[in-house]
Amino acid sequence: MNSRDRASPRPFVTVTEVGTRDGLQIESTYIPAARKIEMIDRMIAAGMTSIEVTSFVSPKAVPQLQDAEEVLAGITRRPDTRLSALVPNLRAAQRAMRTSVDAAVLLCSASNTHNHKNLNRTVDESLAGLPEIAACLSESVDGRAPKMLIGAIATTFGCPFEGDIAVDDVLKIARAYVAAGVTEITLSDTTGMATPLNIRSMVRSMRDAVPPQVELALHLHNTRGIGLANVIVGLEEGIRRFDSSVGGLGGCPFAPGATGNICTEDLLFLLDESGFDTGVDLEAAIAVAHEMEASLGKRLVGQVMRAGPRLNLHAADTVATAAG
Amino acid sequence: MNSRDRASPRPFVTVTEVGTRDGLQIESTYIPAARKIEMIDRMIAAGMTSIEVTSFVSPKAVPQLQDAEEVLAGITRRPDTRLSALVPNLRAAQRAMRTSVDAAVLLCSASNTHNHKNLNRTVDESLAGLPEIAACLSESVDGRAPKMLIGAIATTFGCPFEGDIAVDDVLKIARAYVAAGVTEITLSDTTGMATPLNIRSMVRSMRDAVPPQVELALHLHNTRGIGLANVIVGLEEGIRRFDSSVGGLGGCPFAPGATGNICTEDLLFLLDESGFDTGVDLEAAIAVAHEMEASLGKRLVGQVMRAGPRLNLHAADTVATAAG
């Protein structure tokens, strides 16, 4: 996967591909299930071990994800593949239990206004419903293992309606997740309001508030261009799990023209060049990004997919330079 | 400039606007001198104290910058404004001496191949010519002060032809600059090959090699999407001076479609949100980016100019959300 000699093993960072879920849900062009499956299969073949495949959201709310069951059933797994899906309510949990998805991503916004717009209930109503959803997901159905529980906290770093969110409002949700059996918490920068300062302080507060065996992940958007700068800060605070989308697929409903999730290939490149191991073949991930671009018929915002890895050299007689 | 209460003064970071030099030189649309002057005047009014205005390059080589003298003469300065320009050779130095430019940016690539393509001489030939150029710039002409000398080292973090550059090849140029009287050295990531690891090691090597009174600056490109992540690493290594271009203007001759310099507004946003003071009004800088976009008639890649500052809130009844 990586040709450089290394004196010591590099710390491992897990990248979760969320392109077919968070990236596509804003795209109006419907991507057929077979194409989604092919993309995911190729990301798995490139070395991705964690894929947030889809959401068990109502097909009426997000037509793009109407094929959740079909996509999950079609993916070719490897032994270390973890497939997850968003489970925003009890109905979604019941659907998840009839699939082979490994992990259920529970969802609640730290902002009451955002939670109401997104899930049509207050934060307290969402938290009150957690035990029943968790109980449903903890059953063993048709001989399959119970679902691993992941708790995502949307608008952790700010809400486009309410602005900054009190730390206690975020911690309250984290504690409810832990009580419900969640073993991983994703701090979601839903609309690109995370910053070096609030990531550092929030990760520290969260680390103090939840048991050490609960892993923390960051779900960052590049809405304001600083998504990968925030990754550096996350790494420094001990985060070893990040969400991203192939090609930087997606966008932001609050900022026409702004980008969405941080880009998978750019993130992989950054991690590799920061001394971490991702287990993913960068060139293979770039190839998937180009295919996704072709499928959508629109230009994606990924940068490494344009420029290539940094040591893809040029012959000196082929390119004109400009002074400076 | 900034409405937040602060318990203690924030460390100051100087941002040098290079859009009219590095950004525009790749643009085929000629921007008239009057328009360039207006852009620079507005950046100065927004609080920018350092502007790399132009290059005294041959008008035949870079037609966009044929108006170097005219642009420099037209700018409305403030008392703290520092105007600089690229001075790639003796002829350029002689031109610079007939203008009111404050600082001359000397140029040499760490890569022999790149230097030859860019300046048509070897690194050793460039270094041998430094004393004469420096002597020319150190004169006092027409009662004006001698020019401040800045030394830029192109391809410091990698060359698109040669690949990685030996640290000693970079330090050799730095030492020659110091001997010639340079008081500021700019480590230039000419084609976006800087990474967290090589920035950290190069800044440390450079800090050990040059006198403490020589300030180090970083000139970063966002070719592979990690430009602002590299800024975080630079800040951690004590760098307090960065180049950037308005709207992320410019590109990379080696990677069609890839971006150029890191974007001024995105950098200002990052610095502000990382606890640093830039003295620049972000909203005013965003307005200049939109005007530059209109002048060029093409979409710029800046993100904050699309999304706005993070606390520009939305009314809850105006925007539909998508789950997640």
Contacts between the chains, C-beta under 8 A, distances in Angstrom:
chain1	res1	chain2	res2	distance
A	21	B	324	7.0
A	22	B	324	5.5
A	25	B	322	4.9
A	25	B	323	7.3
A	25	B	324	6.8
A	26	B	322	5.9
A	55	B	323	6.1
A	55	B	324	6.5
A	57	B	323	4.9
A	61	B	323	6.7
A	62	B	322	6.3
A	62	B	323	6.5
A	86	B	323	6.7
A	86	B	324	5.8
A	88	B	323	5.5
A	107	B	323	7.0
A	107	B	324	6.7
A	113	B	316	5.0
A	114	B	321	6.9
A	117	B	316	6.4
A	117	B	319	8.0
A	117	B	320	7.8
A	117	B	321	4.9
A	118	B	321	4.9
A	118	B	322	8.0
A	118	B	323	5.7
A	118	B	324	7.8
A	119	B	323	7.1
A	152	B	324	7.6
A	154	B	324	7.0
A	158	B	310	6.0
A	158	B	311	7.6
A	160	B	313	6.3
A	160	B	314	4.9
A	160	B	319	7.3
A	161	B	313	6.1
A	161	B	314	5.8
A	161	B	315	7.4
A	161	B	316	4.6
A	162	B	313	7.4
A	163	B	311	5.3
A	163	B	313	5.6
A	164	B	311	7.4
A	188	B	324	7.8
A	190	B	324	7.5
A	192	B	307	6.3
A	192	B	310	7.5
A	193	B	310	4.6
A	195	B	270	7.9
A	195	B	273	3.6
A	195	B	274	7.1
A	195	B	310	7.2
A	196	B	232	6.6
A	196	B	270	7.4
A	196	B	273	6.2
A	196	B	274	4.3
A	196	B	275	7.6
A	197	B	273	6.1
A	197	B	274	6.4
A	197	B	275	5.8
A	198	B	273	8.0
A	222	B	303	6.8
A	223	B	303	6.6
A	223	B	307	4.8
A	224	B	266	6.8
A	224	B	269	5.9
A	224	B	303	5.2
A	224	B	304	5.1
A	224	B	307	5.1
A	224	B	310	6.5
A	225	B	228	6.3
A	225	B	263	6.3
A	225	B	266	3.6
A	225	B	269	7.3
A	225	B	270	7.6
A	225	B	302	7.1
A	225	B	303	3.4
A	225	B	304	6.1
A	226	B	228	5.4
A	226	B	266	6.6
A	226	B	269	6.7
A	226	B	270	4.8
A	226	B	273	7.2
A	228	B	225	6.3
A	228	B	226	5.4
A	228	B	228	6.6
A	228	B	229	4.2
A	229	B	228	4.2
A	229	B	229	4.9
A	229	B	231	6.5
A	229	B	232	4.9
A	229	B	270	5.6
A	231	B	229	6.5
A	232	B	196	6.6
A	232	B	229	4.9
A	232	B	232	4.6
A	232	B	233	6.7
A	233	B	232	6.7
A	252	B	307	6.8
A	253	B	319	5.8
A	253	B	320	6.3
A	253	B	321	6.0
A	253	B	322	6.2
A	254	B	307	7.6
A	254	B	314	5.6
A	254	B	319	5.6
A	255	B	306	5.5
A	255	B	307	3.8
A	255	B	308	7.1
A	256	B	306	7.3
A	257	B	306	4.4
A	258	B	303	6.0
A	258	B	306	4.3
A	258	B	307	4.2
A	259	B	303	6.4
A	263	B	225	6.3
A	266	B	224	6.8
A	266	B	225	3.6
A	266	B	226	6.6
A	269	B	224	5.9
A	269	B	225	7.3
A	269	B	226	6.7
A	270	B	195	7.9
A	270	B	196	7.4
A	270	B	225	7.6
A	270	B	226	4.8
A	270	B	229	5.7
A	273	B	195	3.6
A	273	B	196	6.2
A	273	B	197	6.0
A	273	B	198	7.9
A	273	B	226	7.3
A	274	B	195	7.1
A	274	B	196	4.3
A	274	B	197	6.4
A	275	B	196	7.6
A	275	B	197	5.9
A	302	B	225	7.1
A	303	B	222	6.8
A	303	B	223	6.6
A	303	B	224	5.2
A	303	B	225	3.4
A	303	B	258	6.0
A	303	B	259	6.4
A	304	B	224	5.0
A	304	B	225	6.1
A	306	B	255	5.5
A	306	B	256	7.2
A	306	B	257	4.3
A	306	B	258	4.3
A	307	B	192	6.3
A	307	B	223	4.8
A	307	B	224	5.1
A	307	B	252	6.7
A	307	B	254	7.5
A	307	B	255	3.8
A	307	B	258	4.2
A	308	B	255	7.1
A	310	B	158	6.0
A	310	B	192	7.5
A	310	B	193	4.6
A	310	B	195	7.2
A	310	B	224	6.4
A	311	B	158	7.5
A	311	B	163	5.3
A	311	B	164	7.4
A	313	B	160	6.3
A	313	B	161	6.1
A	313	B	162	7.4
A	313	B	163	5.6
A	314	B	160	4.9
A	314	B	161	5.9
A	314	B	254	5.7
A	315	B	161	7.4
A	316	B	113	5.1
A	316	B	116	8.0
A	316	B	117	6.4
A	316	B	161	4.7
A	319	B	160	7.3
A	319	B	253	5.8
A	319	B	254	5.6
A	320	B	117	7.8
A	320	B	253	6.2
A	321	B	114	6.9
A	321	B	117	4.9
A	321	B	118	4.9
A	321	B	253	6.0
A	322	B	25	4.9
A	322	B	26	5.9
A	322	B	62	6.4
A	322	B	118	8.0
A	322	B	253	6.1
A	323	B	25	7.3
A	323	B	55	6.1
A	323	B	57	5.1
A	323	B	61	6.8
A	323	B	62	6.6
A	323	B	86	6.7
A	323	B	88	5.6
A	323	B	107	7.0
A	323	B	118	5.6
A	323	B	119	7.2
A	324	B	21	7.0
A	324	B	22	5.5
A	324	B	25	6.9
A	324	B	55	6.6
A	324	B	86	5.7
A	324	B	107	6.6
A	324	B	118	7.8
A	324	B	152	7.4
A	324	B	154	6.9
A	324	B	188	7.6
A	324	B	190	7.4
